[in-house]
Amino acid sequence: MTSQVAGIVTEVLIESGTEVEHGTKLVQLDTSVEVADLASAIATRREAEVAYARQTDLMNKKVTSEANLDTARAKQETAQAAVKRIEAVIAQKAIAAPFSGRVGIRKVEEGQYVSAGMALVSLQALDPIRADFPMPEQHIGKLRVGEPIELTVDAYPGEVFKGEIQSLDARVAQDTRTLLVRAILPNKERKLLPGMFANVSVLVGQPADVVTVPRTAVTHSLYGDSIYVARPAAEQGNASAGATAAGEAAAQLVAERRFVRTGQVREDRIAITFGLAAGEQVITTGQLKLNPGAAIHIDKSQALSPPPERPKL
């Protein structure tokens, strides 16, 4: 909330963090000069109205000219405009809430001089609350106003807030190739606050089975995305090899590099739309030391564990 005019703060009528209704006066600036000017303007207007009424009566009696009547009418209208202007300035010095919401920490005190445009206090409408988030360009065709969304925030782990898409932006951002989407959510308990980082999921279409792998399993390069798959080595040796040697060869694993096509990402897992079948074993760590066809041994004693909280990008 800002002031349109400068002045001295004479009253601060709200406390920080309180709920206010539409039209509640928040801050009052000094209006002593304007009140005096208003009294003078009202007196001038009254005089102009009397003069105009006199000229109207004389005009009806045909003892004055139309020029005198027009001059009296102009003075009356000028006096009325002067009164309205001063009343508007007085109204501008009473800063009221334009909508219902919660006020933040106030930035002014009584006796403080404020200039035009200076921030006095913040006012946030919390119920309902809007959430703005970008969506990749390739998913624009799936978005519709009214589609349900689910939202989670770090402040309330495990709690899901539900809402719906309210509007879609009219253009795609050229730098990120994303479309800005605005959702609206009920917030009766005032848990969601403006500025929070949120994870938003748009619920479109029907559930479908997809193959997913940990994000660390995918290697990104200029040639494409690839995954190392652990598969049994082909049987080696001749027909005279013993059963023990054949068993060891069958138990040995080798690394097979496959180029895959990735899909959506959800938390620590990424969907694979091409190149990988369900049930296949993939390598999630140590890819830098692997070559295609290299013999591998699975050692989970020093497996990497994800952090309790992923960093926000």
C-alpha positions, 0 to 999 in steps of 0.5 A: 500500500502506498500514498498518492500524495505526500504528508505527515502521518497523523494516525496508524489505525492497524497493527502488523499482521492483523486481518482487515476488511475491504474499506478499512482505514489503515493510515491517515495523513495530515489534512489540516491545510486541505480542510481549511482550503475546503472551507474557503472553497465551499464559501466561494461555491455558495457565493457563486451559487447565489450570484448564479441564482440572481442572474437567472432571476434577472434573466427571467425578468429580461433585465440582464444579458445572457453574457452575465448569466453565462459568466455566473454559471461558469463561476459556479461550476468552477467553484464546484470543481474546486470543492471536489478537487480538495475533497479528492485530496482529502480522500487520498490522504485516508489510505484504506484497504482496497480489498480484504486481507492480512496486513504485513509489518507496517513501515511508518509511524505517527509523525513520520513524513511520507512522500508520494509512492512510498510503501506504507504497509503490505496487504495480501489477500490469502483466501483464495490464493493464486499460484503462478508456475511455468509449464514447458511448451510441449505440454501446452496442448494438455492444459485447460482452465479448470484442470485440477492441480496439486501443490506441496510446500516445504513448510508442511511436509506431506500435506497436499493442497488442491486447486484448479487452473484459473488462467493461461498466459497469452504468450510463451516466454522466448528465453525459457520456452515455457507458458505461465499458468495461474492456479487458484487454491482455497486457503481458509487456514492461511497456511499458504503465503505469497512468495513460497516455493511450491511443487505443482502437479497438473492432473491431466489425462488418465493414469498410465504405467511408465518405466522410471529410473533414478535421475542419477542413472541418466547420463546427459551428453551432446549425443543424447541421453544414455543409460548403462544397463547391467545384463548377464554376460554371454556364455564363453568357452567351448563345449568342453568347459565344465559346469562350474566355468559355465555357471561363473560366466552366466553369473557375470554381469557386463555394462551395456550402454543404451541411448534412451528417450526421457520423459517427465521428471517427478522428484528423484525419478525420471520417466523413460519413454524409449530404450528401456523395459520394465524390470531391467537393472540399471546402474545409478552410480560410477558411470564415469568408470564404465565402458560398454561391455565392461565386466561389472560387480555390484557393490551397494556398500557405498551407495549414494543416498539422496539428501533429505531435501533436494536443492531448489533451482 
